Amino acid sequence: MAVQFTVIGLVVADLEASLAFYRRLGVDVPADHDPDHVQVPLSGDVMLAWDPIETIHSFDADWQPPTGSHRVALAFRCDTPAEVDEVYTDLVKAGAEGHKEPWDAFWGMRYAIVLDPDGNSVELMCPL
């Protein structure tokens, strides 16, 4: 059997808020999109998709949002350590919740963490 990873799917409470957040990160999300499901290509054959809670409930009526801390993190690589700081500041000024301000991590990267509108961890990184 040849199984291939193809899609990262996000379940979102507010589709437009989530799309606006990821557009700020440079994800090429079209302005004209289906209100029930949005999917865009990332690198390689991987896609990033967003589904409103209502869409998920249309085929899984028992779905409940997770509670507690995030279980998945999406990481975005910046071109320079200074860009980590710039992107973090831009997202926070635009209303994103800053989780961990930029720092030089012991594993040799400039790192920062913001939360997307649904509380998913979005990590910004660049090798030092």
C-alpha positions in Angstrom: 0.0 0.0 0.0 1.3 3.5 -0.8 -0.3 6.1 1.4 0.6 9.7 0.7 0.1 12.7 3.1 -1.8 15.4 1.2 -4.0 17.7 3.3 -3.8 19.7 6.5 -7.4 20.4 7.5 -8.4 23.1 9.9 -11.9 23.3 11.5 -12.7 26.9 12.0 -15.4 28.9 13.9 -15.0 32.0 11.6 -13.9 31.1 8.1 -13.2 34.7 7.0 -11.1 35.5 10.1 -9.0 32.4 9.7 -8.5 33.1 6.0 -7.4 36.7 6.7 -4.9 35.4 9.3 -3.3 33.0 6.9 -3.3 35.5 4.1 -1.2 37.8 6.4 1.3 34.9 6.6 1.5 34.8 2.8 -0.8 31.8 2.1 -2.4 32.5 -1.3 -6.0 32.2 -0.4 -8.4 33.4 -3.2 -10.8 36.2 -2.3 -13.6 34.3 -4.2 -14.0 31.0 -2.5 -16.6 28.4 -1.5 -18.1 29.3 1.9 -18.2 25.6 3.0 -14.7 24.5 2.2 -11.5 26.3 1.1 -8.4 24.5 -0.1 -5.1 25.9 -1.4 -1.8 24.3 -2.4 1.3 24.6 -0.2 4.7 23.3 -1.3 4.9 20.0 -3.0 1.6 18.1 -3.2 0.4 19.3 0.3 -2.8 21.3 0.6 -4.1 23.5 3.4 -7.9 23.4 3.9 -10.4 25.2 6.1 -13.9 23.9 7.0 -16.4 25.8 9.1 -17.8 23.9 12.0 -21.1 23.6 10.2 -19.5 21.8 7.3 -17.9 19.3 9.7 -21.3 18.8 11.5 -22.9 18.0 8.1 -21.1 14.7 8.0 -20.0 14.2 11.7 -22.9 15.4 13.9 -21.0 14.4 17.1 -17.8 16.4 16.4 -16.8 18.6 19.3 -14.0 21.1 19.4 -10.9 20.0 21.4 -10.3 21.6 24.8 -7.1 22.6 26.5 -3.9 23.4 24.7 -3.3 22.9 20.9 -2.6 19.4 19.6 -1.1 20.5 16.3 1.2 23.3 15.3 1.8 24.8 11.9 5.3 26.2 11.4 6.3 28.9 8.9 9.9 29.5 8.1 11.0 33.1 7.8 14.0 34.2 5.6 15.8 36.0 8.5 15.7 36.0 12.3 14.6 39.6 12.1 11.7 38.6 10.0 10.5 36.3 12.8 10.2 39.4 15.0 8.5 41.4 12.2 5.9 38.8 11.3 5.1 38.2 14.9 4.6 41.9 15.6 2.5 42.3 12.4 0.2 39.5 13.4 -0.2 40.7 17.0 -0.9 44.2 15.8 -3.5 42.8 13.5 -5.3 41.1 16.4 -3.7 37.7 16.7 -3.0 36.4 20.2 0.7 36.3 20.9 1.6 33.1 22.7 5.4 33.3 23.0 7.3 36.4 22.0 10.3 35.9 19.7 13.3 34.3 21.4 16.6 32.6 20.5 15.8 29.0 21.1 18.5 26.6 22.5 18.1 24.4 19.3 19.6 27.2 17.2 16.5 29.0 15.8 14.8 32.4 16.3 11.3 31.3 17.3 7.9 32.8 18.1 4.4 31.5 18.6 1.1 33.1 17.8 -2.4 31.6 17.9 -4.6 31.7 14.9 -8.3 32.7 15.4 -9.2 29.2 16.5 -6.3 28.8 19.0 -4.1 26.7 16.7 -0.4 27.2 17.4 1.4 29.0 14.5 5.1 28.9 14.9 7.5 31.3 13.2 11.1 30.2 12.8 14.4 30.9 11.2 17.8 29.3 11.8 20.2 31.6 13.7 
